[in-house]
């Protein structure tokens, strides 16, 4: 699979995971796992796209 496609997909799926995870309750003052994975996926996707363009 092309790295550009992986970057775009992860950048699109990141906010979707964040919105889906925001509905869950917090435990020990931590955001839910889906929110954490969403932010991670968005940052990784952004990094992949930046590497591809530069």
MMTF fields as JSON, N, C-alpha, C and O atoms, coordinates in Angstrom:
{
  "mmtfVersion": "1.0.0",
  "mmtfProducer": "UNKNOWN",
  "numBonds": 215,
  "numAtoms": 216,
  "numGroups": 54,
  "numChains": 1,
  "numModels": 1,
  "chainsPerModel": [1],
  "groupsPerChain": [54],
  "chainIdList": ["A"],
  "bondAtomList": [4, 2, 8, 6, 12, 10, 16, 14, 20, 18, 24, 22, 28, 26, 32, 30, 36, 34, 40, 38, 44, 42, 48, 46, 52, 50, 56, 54, 60, 58, 64, 62, 68, 66, 72, 70, 76, 74, 80, 78, 84, 82, 88, 86, 92, 90, 96, 94, 100, 98, 104, 102, 108, 106, 112, 110, 116, 114, 120, 118, 124, 122, 128, 126, 132, 130, 136, 134, 140, 138, 144, 142, 148, 146, 152, 150, 156, 154, 160, 158, 164, 162, 168, 166, 172, 170, 176, 174, 180, 178, 184, 182, 188, 186, 192, 190, 196, 194, 200, 198, 204, 202, 208, 206, 212, 210],
  "bondOrderList": [1, 1, 1, 1, 1, 1, 1, 1, 1, 1, 1, 1, 1, 1, 1, 1, 1, 1, 1, 1, 1, 1, 1, 1, 1, 1, 1, 1, 1, 1, 1, 1, 1, 1, 1, 1, 1, 1, 1, 1, 1, 1, 1, 1, 1, 1, 1, 1, 1, 1, 1, 1, 1],
  "groupList": [{"groupName": "UNK", "atomNameList": ["N", "CA", "C", "O"], "elementList": ["N", "C", "C", "O"], "formalChargeList": [0, 0, 0, 0], "bondAtomList": [1, 0, 2, 1, 3, 2], "bondOrderList": [1, 1, 2], "singleLetterCode": "X", "chemCompType": "L-PEPTIDE LINKING"}],
  "groupTypeList": [0, 0, 0, 0, 0, 0, 0, 0, 0, 0, 0, 0, 0, 0, 0, 0, 0, 0, 0, 0, 0, 0, 0, 0, 0, 0, 0, 0, 0, 0, 0, 0, 0, 0, 0, 0, 0, 0, 0, 0, 0, 0, 0, 0, 0, 0, 0, 0, 0, 0, 0, 0, 0, 0],
  "groupIdList": [1, 2, 3, 4, 5, 6, 7, 8, 9, 10, 11, 12, 13, 14, 15, 16, 17, 18, 19, 20, 21, 22, 23, 24, 25, 26, 27, 28, 29, 30, 31, 32, 33, 34, 35, 36, 37, 38, 39, 40, 41, 42, 43, 44, 45, 46, 47, 48, 49, 50, 51, 52, 53, 54],
  "secStructList": [7, 7, 2, 2, 2, 2, 2, 2, 2, 2, 2, 2, 2, 2, 2, 2, 2, 2, 2, 2, 2, 6, 6, 1, 7, 7, 5, 6, 6, 5, 7, 7, 2, 2, 2, 2, 2, 2, 2, 2, 2, 2, 2, 2, 2, 2, 2, 2, 2, 2, 2, 2, 2, 7],
  "xCoordList": [0.845, 0.0, 0.89, 1.966, 0.446, 1.2, 1.201, 0.178, 2.347, 2.457, 1.546, 1.052, 1.324, 0.437, -0.981, -1.652, -1.436, -2.784, -2.879, -3.887, -1.845, -1.834, -1.886, -2.605, -1.133, -1.147, -2.502, -2.972, -3.138, -4.456, -5.498, -6.319, -5.468, -6.442, -6.286, -7.279, -5.055, -4.861, -5.223, -5.713, -4.987, -5.359, -6.88, -7.394, -7.595, -9.054, -9.647, -10.625, -9.063, -9.605, -9.309, -10.034, -8.248, -7.906, -9.031, -9.45, -9.542, -10.658, -11.933, -12.714, -12.143, -13.318, -13.201, -14.176, -12.005, -11.796, -11.924, -12.451, -11.442, -11.541, -13.003, -13.393, -13.81, -15.227, -15.964, -16.833, -15.621, -16.281, -15.868, -16.69, -14.619, -14.149, -14.562, -14.554, -14.922, -15.312, -16.613, -16.912, -17.384, -18.649, -18.454, -19.356, -17.292, -17.023, -16.617, -16.181, -16.768, -16.448, -14.957, -14.262, -14.483, -13.073, -12.834, -13.697, -11.648, -11.251, -9.943, -8.984, -9.902, -8.701, -8.21, -7.005, -9.142, -8.825, -8.01, -7.249, -8.163, -7.495, -8.551, -9.667, -8.215, -9.173, -9.309, -8.396, -10.425, -10.614, -9.563, -8.918, -9.407, -8.404, -8.629, -7.667, -9.887, -10.153, -9.667, -9.175, -9.802, -9.342, -7.819, -7.263, -7.154, -5.69, -5.2, -4.263, -5.841, -5.449, -5.781, -5.062, -6.851, -7.222, -6.177, -5.783, -5.728, -4.68, -3.381, -2.698, -3.048, -1.832, -1.923, -0.966, -3.059, -3.242, -3.188, -2.619, -3.77, -3.745, -2.318, -1.918, -1.554, -0.173, 0.687, 1.496, 0.518, 1.293, 0.915, 1.787, -0.369, -0.797, -0.245, 0.178, -0.25, 0.318, 1.818, 2.329, 2.511, 3.939, 4.233, 5.158, 3.459, 3.65, 3.435, 4.212, 2.394, 2.124, 3.221, 3.618, 3.716, 4.797, 6.064, 6.755, 6.366, 7.546, 7.378, 8.331, 6.173, 5.942, 6.052, 6.553, 5.586, 5.613, 6.954, 7.287, 7.727, 9.034, 10.122, 11.301],
  "yCoordList": [-1.184, 0.0, 1.248, 1.259, 2.239, 3.479, 4.254, 4.314, 4.847, 5.6, 6.818, 7.217, 7.407, 8.565, 8.18, 8.919, 7.033, 6.555, 6.237, 6.547, 5.624, 5.312, 6.596, 6.662, 7.612, 8.88, 9.55, 10.066, 9.547, 10.17, 9.42, 10.038, 8.095, 7.307, 7.51, 7.65, 7.528, 7.696, 9.109, 9.306, 10.095, 11.467, 11.644, 12.492, 10.861, 10.922, 10.105, 10.526, 8.943, 8.08, 8.59, 8.262, 9.391, 9.923, 10.717, 10.388, 11.759, 12.516, 11.697, 11.969, 10.698, 9.832, 9.051, 8.926, 8.523, 7.817, 8.752, 8.367, 9.982, 10.947, 11.253, 11.304, 11.457, 11.75, 10.548, 10.704, 9.351, 8.152, 7.895, 7.462, 8.154, 7.897, 8.957, 8.702, 10.142, 11.215, 10.905, 11.514, 9.963, 9.599, 8.684, 8.552, 8.055, 7.156, 7.956, 9.104, 7.332, 8.043, 7.969, 7.049, 8.956, 9.008, 8.105, 7.963, 7.492, 6.675, 7.227, 7.406, 7.494, 8.034, 9.314, 9.528, 10.16, 11.45, 11.308, 12.209, 10.188, 9.943, 9.898, 9.435, 10.372, 10.225, 8.748, 7.96, 8.372, 6.975, 6.532, 7.356, 5.222, 4.652, 5.076, 5.347, 5.138, 5.535, 6.95, 7.233, 7.833, 9.211, 9.235, 9.937, 8.471, 8.42, 7.848, 8.376, 6.76, 6.177, 7.112, 7.142, 7.864, 8.819, 9.912, 10.251, 10.465, 11.485, 10.904, 11.545, 9.698, 9.053, 8.832, 9.091, 8.361, 8.107, 9.397, 9.42, 10.467, 11.753, 12.293, 12.804, 12.186, 12.686, 11.849, 12.392, 10.529, 9.666, 9.94, 9.987, 10.121, 10.421, 11.735, 11.84, 12.742, 14.036, 13.915, 14.505, 13.16, 12.957, 12.24, 12.618, 11.218, 10.482, 11.41, 11.384, 12.224, 13.142, 14.191, 14.528, 14.712, 15.696, 15.085, 15.728, 13.858, 13.179, 12.96, 13.117, 12.601, 12.347, 13.62, 13.577, 14.743, 15.976, 16.683, 17.414, 16.467, 17.13, 16.124, 16.477],
  "zCoordList": [0.0, 0.0, 0.0, 0.599, -0.646, -0.779, 0.545, 1.227, 0.911, 2.161, 2.178, 3.233, 1.01, 0.943, 1.334, 2.054, 0.866, 1.2, 2.692, 3.328, 3.251, 4.68, 5.504, 6.502, 5.097, 5.802, 5.763, 6.777, 4.594, 4.46, 5.28, 5.958, 5.22, 5.983, 7.482, 8.196, 7.961, 9.393, 9.832, 10.944, 8.968, 9.305, 9.32, 10.05, 8.531, 8.517, 9.666, 10.285, 9.953, 11.003, 12.407, 13.346, 12.566, 13.88, 14.513, 15.622, 13.848, 14.439, 14.635, 15.547, 13.781, 13.949, 15.252, 15.993, 15.535, 16.797, 17.987, 19.03, 17.835, 18.933, 19.236, 20.402, 18.208, 18.429, 19.006, 19.863, 18.539, 19.061, 20.506, 21.313, 20.84, 22.194, 23.185, 24.39, 22.719, 23.621, 24.35, 25.377, 23.826, 24.45, 25.657, 26.484, 25.766, 26.883, 28.117, 28.018, 29.267, 30.505, 30.813, 30.381, 31.566, 31.954, 33.15, 34.017, 33.191, 34.333, 34.87, 34.119, 36.153, 36.805, 36.139, 36.005, 35.723, 35.108, 33.824, 33.471, 33.127, 31.843, 30.748, 30.984, 29.555, 28.455, 28.057, 28.301, 27.455, 27.039, 26.024, 25.376, 25.9, 24.996, 23.548, 22.829, 23.111, 21.722, 21.442, 20.349, 22.412, 22.235, 22.123, 21.278, 22.975, 22.93, 21.601, 21.001, 21.14, 19.852, 18.69, 17.691, 18.816, 17.776, 17.621, 16.505, 18.751, 18.685, 18.13, 17.331, 18.555, 18.048, 16.538, 15.809, 16.083, 14.655, 13.849, 12.757, 14.37, 13.667, 13.576, 12.53, 14.65, 14.633, 13.695, 12.944, 13.735, 12.836, 11.383, 10.516, 11.111, 9.75, 9.246, 8.095, 10.11, 9.742, 9.47, 8.518, 10.297, 10.113, 8.796, 8.076, 8.483, 7.221, 6.033, 5.079, 6.082, 4.969, 4.84, 3.725, 5.953, 5.887, 5.294, 4.503, 5.671, 5.124, 3.62, 2.857, 3.199, 1.787, 0.937, -0.186, 1.476, 0.704, 0.721, -0.211, 1.782, 1.847, 1.608, 1.62]
}
